[in-house]
């Protein structure tokens, strides 16, 4: 199915662009790997519950759009279905119990 005025090469270019953007924006890291958080601070990819600043944002009574974006963009992988986040090096470790 083609729309009027859009030829096959334009569709191909659009599809390639979408696939490239999707693949390049989804970078899965492993536990302990170096990363950069959404505001450009270096950190480590660790379990969500171990990153106090991110847990604090998550636990706020009301999250702003910016909070939600920061949380989503902080994700860096999964470990046995548990979310890994890029936690700034100066703020790692919370005291949350293992779930």
C-alpha positions in Angstrom: 0.0 0.0 0.0 1.5 3.3 -1.1 0.2 6.8 -0.4 -0.2 9.2 -3.3 3.1 11.0 -4.0 5.2 8.6 -2.0 7.3 6.2 -4.0 9.0 3.0 -3.0 12.4 4.5 -2.5 10.9 7.1 0.0 9.2 4.2 1.9 12.5 2.3 2.0 14.4 5.3 3.3 11.8 5.9 5.9 11.8 2.3 7.0 15.6 2.2 7.2 15.6 5.4 9.2 13.1 4.0 11.7 14.9 0.7 12.1 18.3 2.5 12.6 16.9 4.9 15.1 15.2 2.1 17.1 18.3 -0.1 17.2 20.7 2.8 18.0 18.4 4.1 20.8 18.0 0.7 22.5 21.4 -0.2 24.1 21.3 -3.0 26.6 24.1 -3.0 29.0 25.0 -5.6 31.6 25.2 -5.3 35.3 28.2 -3.2 36.4 29.0 -1.8 33.0 29.9 1.9 32.6 27.1 4.2 31.3 26.1 7.8 31.1 22.8 8.9 32.7 20.3 11.1 30.9 21.9 14.3 32.2 25.4 13.3 31.1 26.8 12.0 34.4 29.0 8.9 34.3 27.7 5.9 36.2 27.3 2.2 36.4 24.4 0.0 35.2 23.0 -1.4 38.4 19.7 -2.8 39.8 17.0 -0.2 40.1 16.5 -0.8 43.8 20.2 -0.1 44.4 20.2 3.4 43.0 18.9 5.7 45.7 18.4 8.9 43.6 16.4 7.0 41.0 14.4 5.2 43.8 13.7 8.6 45.4 12.4 10.0 42.1 10.2 6.9 41.7 8.8 7.1 45.2 7.8 10.8 44.9 4.1 11.3 45.6 3.7 13.1 42.2 6.1 12.6 39.3 6.5 15.3 36.7 6.8 14.6 33.0 10.6 15.3 33.4 10.8 12.8 36.3 9.1 10.1 34.2 11.3 10.8 31.2 14.4 10.7 33.4 13.3 7.3 34.9 12.6 5.8 31.5 15.8 7.1 29.9 17.9 5.8 32.8 17.1 2.2 32.0 20.1 0.4 30.7 19.2 -3.3 30.7 17.5 -6.2 32.4 18.9 -8.9 34.7 16.5 -11.9 35.3 13.5 -9.6 34.6 14.8 -6.9 37.0 15.4 -3.4 35.6 18.9 -2.1 35.5 19.4 1.7 35.5 22.4 4.0 34.9 23.2 5.3 38.3 25.6 8.2 38.7 28.8 7.0 40.3 28.5 9.4 43.2 25.1 8.2 44.2 25.0 4.4 44.0 23.5 2.1 46.6 20.3 2.4 48.6 19.2 0.2 51.4 16.1 -1.3 49.8 15.6 -5.0 50.5 15.8 -7.6 47.7 12.4 -8.3 46.1 
